[in-house]
Amino acid sequence: MISLAPASSVVRPAFARGLMPDPNMTVDAWADRYMIIPKESGANEAGKYRTSRTPHARAVMEALSDSHWCKTVALMGASQMLKTQVGLNWFCSTVHQSPANFLWILPTGKLAKRTSARVSKTIAAVPEVRERVAVPRARDSVNTLDTKEYIGGSLHIVTAGAAANLSEIPARRVLFDEVDRAEANVNGEGDPVALAKARQTTFERNRKSYFPSSPTVTGQSIIENLYLQGTQQEALAECVHCGHAQPLVFERLQQDDAGQAIYPCIDCGAYMTETDKNRMFARGLWSDGVPGDGETVSFTINAMFAPYGWLPWIALLREYRAARAKLEEGSDELMITFYNTRLARCWERKKEQTKAGELQARAEAYKTGTVPKGGLVLTATVDTQPDRFELKVMAWGEGMEAWIVDYQVISGSPSDQATQDQLDQLLLGRYRHAGGRMLSIAAAFIDSGGANTHDVYNFTRTRQHRHVYAIKGHSTPNKPILGTKPSLVDVNWQGKTMPHGVKLWMIGTDTAKDYLSARYHLPSGPGAIHFPSDLPKEYYEQLTAEYCVTVFKRGRKVRVWEKKKADRNEAGDLMVYGVACAQYLGLHKKTTAQWKQVRDFVDPDTPDLFEQPPAPAGENIPAPTPAATPAPTTAEQPRPEPWTPPTKPTSTPSMPRRPVGRQW
């Protein structure tokens, strides 16, 4: 008979280990016991991890622990401060203690590869994690650059640049590294933070998110918004002389006669030096903060809290002086970097911006859907979004004076035929001039950027005889508002451009924005822009969402148009396209005599006997029905209500066709 003693000596301990409960330590306690920083990672201090080396990390890791009440942890911190290493500690502790899907998001592919390599080296260095993660190249498991399977779940390392990366993976835990470097509106699908949190829908009870990032520019910083939503706790240091706990404010840092950086206590005034750091930071204190939104804990820490032996205070002073010297020369790039990556503060640029309230206060008595007396030629512009078209109609008069005539939203995908048909009917619509004549749209420009480029090409290809063209904004600055000629974008099977295919006009968007910003303040006359009384407040906010700042690029001072990441600017884009469309018609070159000819046709002294009688204001009128076709018996359909900003855009009724009329 075969003895079973050797087998029992293996099975019994294994069975006993299986009955033991999983460890339930906080992340910081787990890291102090198990975490190892691999030498292969290139870290300056490899070996056993010690929270005591960076004491302020303890509170952040406690908040990331399953036992903590919060669901979101936001860290607005300086570079190399409590970010990736804390994320690694959190990931490894969950694999060991409470495994579940883990989503790690990086702003770029290069950072994703670097993080994946660091994760792999850490897994190999920590036995408790290594034994639970799939072996690389194993046939029955997955351990690749972007996916690492382990018992109870898997790690997915993705970039924020593709919305699909954020929509396919359910995850209990999400780490969004350097969120401020991510695209604000991922492929037009919305806020990347909201997209990431949507992956946790089925884990509402025990989800956890971590957002460590340096901030960027005021008004554009995602991490600043997350910080302000949370408890807003600041890192504190204790005075080695009186024990007073205080934040370290860079502006108080000084340099003594010996060239040493010193910091005066805000309470007793005694000086502390670089060598005092270990005692100053020993307890890793944070301010009490505020209640916040009830589910977010937020922290901020600057580079002055770097441990002794890391970045010294004197180096911060030198960096600041170099950045200040560049700022005095007119370049703010170094100062922005210093504020963001060293002080963990947003930088606020001086900006030129038209105020939305000022434009709204100038709204005039006329309504959308009608053309005031001075407007003589109509243009239409269309902004293309993944779920809608937005249409603006403008009337132009002598000296490029302009009136907003209509603004409508067409709900539906631009690739759907029904959506395109609605747009076509609106472009065929006519608007009643204050003098009584019906005006047709003389030309239309449709934005071809984004995900629906070829849909726009297909739409305009068969309508170019009606002066309906695809457009695209120039990526190169200082280009003319409208190019001298369009580009041919259709090619045949041999790869050669087709002379009668789609024509694409290029728009100098920054030049057009400069043109408009110089004219928004004009109340009337040449160049002035007029607004109807029934446009909502959000229209004006979109119109003025962008602002101009002066920056240095490659040693040269340039003007750049920017906007806050979360702001919408469709109304502003359509205004830019409108200026280009007017130039396409040559309206900017018309003489006074030529404008008189147009005025005599549009607004003659005597009414046209063959024109239909005036209709109520705000109503589009159908074209006359050809004699061979019986007149319709149904009542005329009134024009839709004035435009209001959609959360889910409402559909727009179709408009009657018009005959091909005189083009200007």
VENWOFEN-V26887 format. One record per pair of residues at least 24 apart in sequence whose ideal C-beta (glycine too) atoms are under 6 Angstrom apart, sorted by the first residue. I is the first residue (numbers start at 0). J is the second residue. D is the distance in Angstrom with one decimal. If there is no record, write none. Layout:
[[I/J/D] [I/J/D]]
//
This chain:
[[21/96/5.6] [22/96/5.2] [25/61/5.4] [25/64/4.1] [26/60/3.9] [26/63/5.0] [26/64/4.9] [26/88/5.6] [26/89/5.3] [26/92/4.9] [27/57/4.7] [27/60/3.9] [27/61/5.9] [29/92/4.0] [30/88/4.1] [33/127/5.3] [34/88/5.6] [35/124/4.5] [35/125/5.4] [37/120/4.5] [37/124/3.9] [39/120/4.9] [40/117/5.5] [40/120/5.1] [52/306/5.8] [53/306/5.9] [54/280/5.3] [54/283/3.0] [55/234/5.1] [55/283/4.4] [55/300/5.9] [56/81/4.8] [56/85/5.5] [57/283/5.0] [58/285/5.4] [59/85/5.6] [62/296/4.5] [63/89/4.7] [63/209/6.0] [65/97/5.8] [69/294/6.0] [69/296/4.3] [70/206/5.7] [70/294/4.4] [71/208/4.7] [71/295/4.3] [72/209/4.8] [72/296/5.3] [73/210/4.7] [73/225/3.8] [73/226/5.3] [73/229/5.4] [73/297/4.2] [74/211/4.3] [74/298/5.0] [75/214/5.6] [75/222/4.9] [75/226/4.5] [75/299/4.4] [75/343/5.4] [76/300/4.8] [76/343/5.2] [77/301/5.1] [77/302/4.0] [77/340/6.0] [77/341/5.5] [77/343/4.7] [78/340/4.3] [80/300/5.4] [82/211/4.0] [86/174/5.0] [87/121/5.3] [91/125/5.8] [91/128/4.8] [94/128/5.2] [94/131/5.6] [94/149/5.2] [95/127/4.9] [95/128/6.0] [98/149/6.0] [98/150/5.9] [98/151/2.9] [98/152/4.6] [99/152/4.6] [99/171/3.9] [100/152/4.6] [100/153/6.0] [100/170/4.3] [100/171/5.8] [101/154/4.7] [101/172/4.8] [102/155/5.3] [102/168/5.7] [102/170/3.8] [102/173/4.7] [102/198/5.8] [103/156/4.8] [103/174/4.8] [104/157/5.7] [104/159/5.3] [104/175/4.6] [104/195/6.0] [105/158/5.6] [105/176/5.4] [106/159/5.4] [106/177/5.3] [106/180/3.9] [106/181/4.3] [108/158/5.3] [111/156/5.4] [111/158/5.3] [115/144/5.1] [115/156/5.0] [159/191/5.0] [162/186/4.2] [162/188/4.4] [165/194/4.2] [165/195/5.7] [168/198/5.7] [169/198/5.9] [169/201/5.7] [170/198/4.7] [171/202/4.2] [171/206/5.8] [172/207/5.2] [173/208/4.6] [174/209/4.8] [175/210/5.1] [177/212/4.8] [178/210/5.2] [178/212/4.7] [178/221/5.0] [178/222/5.7] [179/212/4.8] [179/214/5.9] [179/215/4.7] [179/220/5.5] [179/221/5.4] [179/222/5.1] [183/564/3.2] [187/385/4.6] [213/339/4.9] [213/340/5.1] [214/339/5.6] [214/345/4.6] [215/339/6.0] [216/346/5.5] [217/345/4.2] [217/347/4.1] [218/563/4.3] [219/563/5.4] [219/564/4.9] [220/345/5.1] [223/345/5.4] [226/297/4.4] [228/292/4.9] [228/295/5.0] [229/291/4.4] [229/295/3.5] [229/296/5.5] [229/297/2.8] [230/288/3.8] [230/289/6.0] [230/291/4.5] [230/296/5.2] [230/297/5.5] [231/288/4.8] [231/289/5.3] [231/297/5.6] [232/285/4.3] [232/286/5.2] [232/288/3.9] [232/298/5.1] [233/286/4.5] [233/299/5.6] [234/300/4.0] [234/304/5.2] [235/284/4.1] [235/286/5.9] [236/279/4.2] [237/279/5.7] [238/264/4.1] [239/271/5.7] [239/275/4.8] [239/278/4.9] [240/267/5.6] [240/269/4.0] [241/266/5.7] [241/267/4.2] [244/284/5.2] [247/303/4.2] [249/342/5.6] [252/312/6.0] [254/316/5.9] [260/312/3.5] [260/313/4.3] [260/316/5.9] [273/311/5.5] [273/312/5.7] [276/307/4.1] [277/307/5.5] [299/343/5.5] [301/342/4.9] [301/343/4.7] [302/341/4.4] [329/556/5.8] [330/551/3.6] [332/551/5.8] [348/548/4.5] [350/546/4.1] [350/548/5.0] [351/547/4.4] [352/546/3.6] [353/519/4.7] [353/543/4.7] [355/539/3.9] [355/540/4.8] [355/543/4.6] [358/539/5.1] [359/539/4.6] [362/530/4.7] [362/532/4.8] [363/529/5.6] [364/532/6.0] [365/531/5.3] [366/531/5.5] [366/533/5.4] [366/616/5.9] [366/617/4.8] [367/405/5.3] [367/531/4.8] [367/533/5.7] [367/641/4.9] [368/405/5.9] [368/617/4.0] [368/638/5.0] [369/616/5.1] [369/617/5.8] [370/394/4.9] [370/404/5.6] [370/430/5.2] [370/432/4.5] [370/438/5.8] [371/402/5.2] [371/433/5.6] [372/433/4.6] [373/400/5.9] [374/402/4.5] [375/597/4.9] [375/598/5.9] [375/601/4.9] [376/441/5.4] [376/663/4.6] [377/438/5.2] [377/440/4.8] [377/441/5.8] [378/442/5.5] [378/577/5.8] [378/580/4.1] [378/581/5.7] [379/426/5.8] [379/440/4.7] [379/443/4.0] [380/444/5.1] [380/573/4.7] [380/576/3.7] [380/577/4.9] [380/580/5.9] [381/445/4.3] [382/446/5.2] [382/569/4.7] [382/572/5.4] [382/573/5.4] [383/413/5.4] [383/446/4.7] [383/449/5.8] [383/451/5.3] [385/450/5.8] [387/648/4.4] [388/422/5.2] [389/569/5.1] [390/425/5.7] [391/573/4.1] [393/577/4.7] [395/581/5.2] [395/586/5.2] [397/594/4.2] [398/525/2.6] [399/526/5.7] [399/587/5.5] [400/525/5.8] [400/527/5.2] [401/528/4.9] [402/529/4.5] [403/530/5.3] [403/531/5.9] [404/430/5.9] [406/642/4.1] [407/642/5.7] [407/651/5.1] [408/645/5.4] [408/648/4.4] [409/651/4.8] [410/648/3.8] [410/649/5.8] [410/650/4.7] [413/451/4.2] [413/454/4.8] [414/454/4.7] [419/458/5.5] [421/651/5.7] [421/653/5.7] [424/653/4.1] [424/654/4.3] [425/654/5.1] [427/656/4.8] [427/657/4.9] [428/619/5.0] [428/654/3.7] [429/657/5.1] [432/601/5.9] [434/602/3.6] [435/606/5.6] [435/613/5.3] [436/601/5.7] [437/620/5.7] [439/657/5.2] [439/660/4.7] [441/584/5.9] [441/662/5.3] [441/663/5.0] [442/466/3.9] [442/580/5.4] [442/583/5.8] [442/584/5.5] [443/467/4.5] [444/468/5.9] [444/470/4.6] [444/576/4.8] [444/580/4.6] [445/469/5.7] [447/471/5.3] [456/501/4.6] [460/501/4.9] [468/502/5.9] [468/504/5.4] [469/503/5.1] [470/504/4.8] [470/506/5.4] [471/503/6.0] [471/505/5.9] [472/506/5.1] [472/508/4.1] [473/505/5.3] [473/507/5.2] [476/509/5.1] [478/507/3.5] [479/507/5.1] [480/507/5.1] [480/510/5.2] [480/511/4.8] [480/578/5.9] [480/579/5.3] [480/582/5.7] [481/579/4.7] [481/582/4.6] [481/583/5.9] [506/579/4.8] [508/575/5.5] [509/560/5.5] [511/575/4.2] [511/578/4.9] [512/560/5.2] [515/574/6.0] [533/641/4.2] [535/643/5.4] [537/644/4.1] [538/570/5.3] [541/567/5.2] [541/568/5.5] [541/569/5.7] [541/570/3.7] [541/571/5.9] [542/570/4.5] [542/571/5.1] [544/568/4.0] [544/571/5.9] [545/571/5.8] [584/663/5.8] [619/654/5.9] [621/655/3.4] [622/656/6.0] [622/657/4.3] [622/658/5.2]]
//
